[in-house]
C-alpha cells in the first residue's frame, strides 16, 4: 500500500514552514558555537605562528575573518537550500510485508518490530485533513515520533486504518492504532539548546588541546620532538626552545606539565561535553513524546 501527500500540505507537519527570520535565527544560534569554535582555532594558529616568527601582520586578520564569514554564508546557504527542497518534496509512505518505506527521511526503511504506534490526529485548521504520525522505539525503548504526514482523503484514512488492522492480525507485529478525537497540545519549546551546543563546542575545544598534551607526556617521556612535528624554521625552533628553557628546568618537568595540563584540560572538556549531551538528551525526550 502506497500513500502520497502533496507538498502543499507540508505546512501542517514541517516546523520550518513558514520560513521566517525567527526560525533562521534559531538555527543560526544552534550553529554559532560550532562556527565560533572554528574561528577560535584559526585565530589561535595565526597568533602562534605570528609569535614564533615575530611577524605581527595584522592585515592578515581581516582576511582570516573574511574566510570565516564566507564559510558561515556557505553553510547557511546550504542549510537554506536543503530546507527549501524538503518543503517542496511530497511525502510518501509505502507499507510492505517486511518493512515500511518513508520519504523524505534520514532513515527511509523502518522494520515492523520498531513500530510502536500509528497515530491519527485531526488538524484544527482543516477538519477534513488527518495527520499520521509514526511512533517507533528509540534508544532504551523510549517512544519517539520520527515521521509525520498529512492524509487529505477521509476515505483513504479509513482504508489505511482497515489495512493496518488486517496487517496487525496477520503478522506477529506489536503496534497500536490510535485515532484521536482532537489534536494534541503542542509540547514545550526546546530549552537550553544554545547552552548545550556551547558546552559541547567548548568541551571539544578543550579536549583537542588537552588530549594531545596528555598523550605526549605519557607516551614520550624521554624527549620532546614537538618542534619537528610542527615543521618550524630554524629561527622559530630557536625561539620555542628558548621559551621552554626559560619556563622549564628539565625535560622531566616539561613532561609533568604536559600530563597535568593535558589531563586537566581533557577532564574539563569531557565534563563540558557530557553536560551539553545531557541537555540535548533531555530536549530530545520532551520532543519525541509530543
C-alpha positions as semicolon CSV with decimal commas, in nm:
position;residue;x (nm);y (nm);z (nm)
1;X;0,000;0,000;0,000
2;X;0,138;0,340;-0,104
3;X;0,011;0,682;0,005
4;X;0,143;1,014;-0,123
5;X;0,098;1,362;0,021
6;X;0,112;1,680;-0,184
7;X;0,394;1,925;-0,097
8;X;0,134;2,197;-0,030
9;X;0,032;2,016;0,288
10;X;0,381;2,010;0,438
11;X;0,296;2,324;0,633
12;X;0,098;2,108;0,877
13;X;0,390;1,878;0,963
14;X;0,705;2,080;0,891
15;X;0,801;2,328;1,168
16;X;1,018;2,526;0,923
17;X;0,707;2,640;0,734
18;X;0,668;2,933;0,701
19;X;1,038;3,001;0,664
20;X;1,069;3,309;0,885
21;X;1,372;3,503;1,004
22;X;1,290;3,391;1,355
23;X;1,330;3,030;1,251
24;X;1,652;3,113;1,064
25;X;1,793;3,291;1,369
26;X;1,712;2,993;1,590
27;X;1,902;2,761;1,356
28;X;2,191;3,007;1,339
29;X;2,219;3,023;1,717
30;X;2,250;2,644;1,725
31;X;2,534;2,655;1,473
32;X;2,702;2,961;1,625
33;X;2,907;2,773;1,891
34;X;3,049;2,542;1,624
35;X;3,131;2,835;1,397
36;X;3,296;3,020;1,686
37;X;3,498;2,707;1,758
38;X;3,631;2,709;1,401
39;X;3,712;3,081;1,428
40;X;3,894;3,028;1,758
41;X;4,114;2,758;1,602
42;X;4,203;2,982;1,308
43;X;4,288;3,280;1,529
44;X;4,487;3,058;1,764
45;X;4,702;2,919;1,481
46;X;4,757;3,272;1,346
47;X;4,862;3,406;1,686
48;X;5,101;3,116;1,746
49;X;5,268;3,150;1,407
50;X;5,289;3,528;1,442
51;X;5,453;3,496;1,785
52;X;5,705;3,239;1,662
53;X;5,804;3,440;1,355
54;X;5,776;3,780;1,531
55;X;5,582;3,892;1,227
56;X;5,263;4,055;1,355
57;X;5,097;4,127;1,025
58;X;4,758;4,246;1,139
59;X;4,639;4,278;0,782
60;X;4,606;3,900;0,775
61;X;4,343;3,906;1,048
62;X;4,069;4,065;0,832
63;X;4,145;3,807;0,563
64;X;4,106;3,531;0,820
65;X;3,776;3,672;0,943
66;X;3,660;3,715;0,583
67;X;3,729;3,348;0,508
68;X;3,536;3,253;0,821
69;X;3,241;3,472;0,720
70;X;3,243;3,314;0,374
71;X;3,225;2,974;0,541
72;X;2,931;3,094;0,752
73;X;2,748;3,217;0,442
74;X;2,818;2,891;0,258
75;X;2,689;2,674;0,544
76;X;2,381;2,893;0,592
77;X;2,308;2,884;0,221
78;X;2,343;2,506;0,210
79;X;2,101;2,465;0,500
80;X;1,856;2,709;0,339
81;X;1,868;2,513;0,012
82;X;1,812;2,179;0,187
83;X;1,517;2,319;0,385
84;X;1,351;2,460;0,075
85;X;1,395;2,132;-0,114
86;X;1,242;1,943;0,177
87;X;0,949;2,183;0,196
88;X;0,872;2,126;-0,173
89;X;0,902;1,748;-0,160
90;X;0,597;1,526;-0,144
91;X;0,579;1,279;0,141
92;X;0,536;0,911;0,063
93;X;0,473;0,607;0,279
94;X;0,492;0,254;0,140
95;X;0,370;-0,027;0,365
96;X;0,528;-0,359;0,271
97;X;0,526;-0,704;0,427
98;X;0,870;-0,677;0,590
99;X;0,920;-0,303;0,631
100;X;0,784;0,047;0,589
101;X;0,942;0,294;0,346
102;X;0,905;0,667;0,415
103;X;1,024;0,966;0,213
104;X;1,178;1,213;0,267
105;X;1,357;1,095;0,581
106;X;1,709;1,032;0,704
107;X;1,631;0,664;0,762
108;X;1,384;0,564;0,493
109;X;1,346;0,197;0,590
110;X;1,172;0,101;0,915
111;X;1,123;-0,256;1,031
112;X;0,787;-0,356;1,170
113;X;0,943;-0,462;1,500
114;X;1,047;-0,100;1,563
115;X;0,698;0,046;1,511
116;X;0,507;0,115;1,833
117;X;0,208;0,311;1,708
118;X;0,027;0,457;1,409
119;X;-0,135;0,771;1,547
120;X;-0,408;0,956;1,358
121;X;-0,466;1,312;1,473
122;X;-0,717;1,567;1,333
123;X;-0,599;1,908;1,216
124;X;-0,779;2,209;1,359
125;X;-0,732;2,434;1,056
126;X;-0,882;2,178;0,815
127;X;-1,131;1,929;0,963
128;X;-1,113;1,707;0,654
129;X;-0,740;1,651;0,697
130;X;-0,579;1,397;0,926
131;X;-0,220;1,387;1,049
132;X;-0,050;1,049;1,059
133;X;0,242;1,004;1,300
134;X;0,470;0,703;1,306
135;X;0,595;0,636;1,657
136;X;0,884;0,395;1,697
137;X;1,126;0,277;1,960
138;X;1,428;0,492;2,030
139;X;1,727;0,408;2,247
140;X;1,645;0,231;2,572
141;X;1,297;0,154;2,440
142;X;1,164;0,508;2,468
143;X;0,896;0,608;2,212
144;X;0,965;0,881;1,962
145;X;0,766;1,047;1,687
146;X;1,004;1,031;1,395
147;X;0,792;1,096;1,085
148;X;0,453;1,261;1,017
149;X;0,246;1,316;0,704
150;X;-0,099;1,454;0,615
151;X;-0,386;1,244;0,481
152;X;-0,637;1,457;0,290
153;X;-0,893;1,194;0,189
154;X;-1,120;1,065;0,472
155;X;-1,195;0,753;0,267
156;X;-0,823;0,689;0,232
157;X;-0,784;0,725;0,608
158;X;-1,046;0,457;0,671
159;X;-0,883;0,229;0,414
160;X;-0,546;0,273;0,580
161;X;-0,684;0,201;0,928
162;X;-0,856;-0,113;0,798
163;X;-0,538;-0,221;0,619
164;X;-0,331;-0,176;0,936
165;X;-0,583;-0,368;1,146
166;X;-0,567;-0,654;0,899
167;X;-0,187;-0,640;0,893
168;X;-0,176;-0,648;1,273
169;X;-0,393;-0,960;1,281
170;X;-0,191;-1,141;1,015
171;X;0,165;-1,079;1,135
172;X;0,341;-1,104;1,473
173;X;0,385;-0,728;1,499
174;X;0,309;-0,544;1,821
175;X;0,191;-0,197;1,736
176;X;-0,106;0,020;1,825
177;X;-0,352;0,204;1,604
178;X;-0,472;0,518;1,779
179;X;-0,731;0,757;1,637
180;X;-0,759;1,081;1,834
181;X;-1,076;1,287;1,854
182;X;-0,890;1,616;1,895
183;X;-0,538;1,741;1,828
184;X;-0,272;1,703;2,090
185;X;-0,147;2,013;2,264
186;X;0,192;2,132;2,139
187;X;0,482;2,027;2,354
188;X;0,703;2,267;2,546
189;X;0,959;2,455;2,337
190;X;1,313;2,329;2,340
191;X;1,517;2,487;2,618
192;X;1,886;2,546;2,672
193;X;1,980;2,421;2,323
194;X;2,221;2,711;2,270
195;X;2,380;2,642;2,608
196;X;2,404;2,273;2,522
197;X;2,579;2,344;2,191
198;X;2,807;2,595;2,364
199;X;2,907;2,338;2,624
200;X;2,966;2,072;2,360
201;X;3,178;2,302;2,144
202;X;3,375;2,437;2,439
203;X;3,438;2,088;2,568
204;X;3,554;1,971;2,225
205;X;3,788;2,273;2,203
206;X;3,949;2,188;2,537
207;X;3,964;1,819;2,452
208;X;4,153;1,883;2,128
209;X;4,411;2,083;2,323
210;X;4,436;1,867;2,633
211;X;4,437;1,514;2,495
212;X;4,743;1,557;2,266
213;X;4,939;1,718;2,553
214;X;4,847;1,435;2,787
215;X;4,942;1,166;2,533
216;X;5,276;1,335;2,460
217;X;5,356;1,348;2,830
218;X;5,265;0,983;2,887
219;X;5,400;0,823;2,569
220;X;5,713;1,032;2,512
221;X;5,889;1,067;2,849
222;X;6,245;1,073;2,724
223;X;6,248;1,356;2,474
224;X;6,032;1,614;2,307
225;X;6,009;1,629;1,928
226;X;5,716;1,867;1,907
227;X;5,935;2,119;1,727
228;X;5,994;1,872;1,444
229;X;5,626;1,780;1,435
230;X;5,535;2,148;1,387
231;X;5,775;2,176;1,089
232;X;5,925;2,502;1,213
233;X;6,203;2,708;1,060
234;X;6,540;2,717;1,244
235;X;6,468;3,061;1,391
236;X;6,125;2,951;1,509
237;X;6,273;2,638;1,667
238;X;6,530;2,851;1,848
239;X;6,264;3,086;1,985
240;X;6,045;2,799;2,102
241;X;6,348;2,629;2,259
242;X;6,440;2,944;2,449
243;X;6,084;2,974;2,576
244;X;6,086;2,615;2,704
245;X;6,428;2,653;2,870
246;X;6,314;2,972;3,040
247;X;6,000;2,818;3,192
248;X;6,104;2,454;3,249
249;X;6,421;2,343;3,422
250;X;6,429;1,992;3,275
251;X;6,259;1,758;3,029
252;X;6,102;1,574;3,322
253;X;5,939;1,893;3,445
254;X;5,811;1,964;3,093
255;X;5,670;1,612;3,074
256;X;5,490;1,653;3,407
257;X;5,347;1,982;3,287
258;X;5,216;1,809;2,975
259;X;5,049;1,543;3,186
260;X;4,897;1,782;3,441
261;X;4,783;2,049;3,195
262;X;4,670;1,799;2,934
263;X;4,488;1,585;3,189
264;X;4,309;1,885;3,341
265;X;4,202;2,020;3,000
266;X;4,088;1,674;2,888
267;X;3,887;1,613;3,205
268;X;3,723;1,955;3,199
269;X;3,649;1,921;2,829
270;X;3,482;1,584;2,882
271;X;3,272;1,724;3,166
272;X;3,153;2,010;2,945
273;X;3,066;1,772;2,662
274;X;2,877;1,542;2,898
275;X;2,681;1,841;3,032
276;X;2,590;1,952;2,680
277;X;2,493;1,599;2,579
278;X;2,269;1,571;2,885
279;X;2,084;1,893;2,798
280;X;2,034;1,780;2,436
281;X;1,908;1,441;2,552
282;X;1,653;1,599;2,784
283;X;1,520;1,816;2,500
284;X;1,500;1,516;2,267
285;X;1,300;1,317;2,522
286;X;1,050;1,603;2,554
287;X;1,017;1,647;2,177
288;X;0,984;1,277;2,097
289;X;0,688;1,237;2,329
290;X;0,488;1,520;2,167
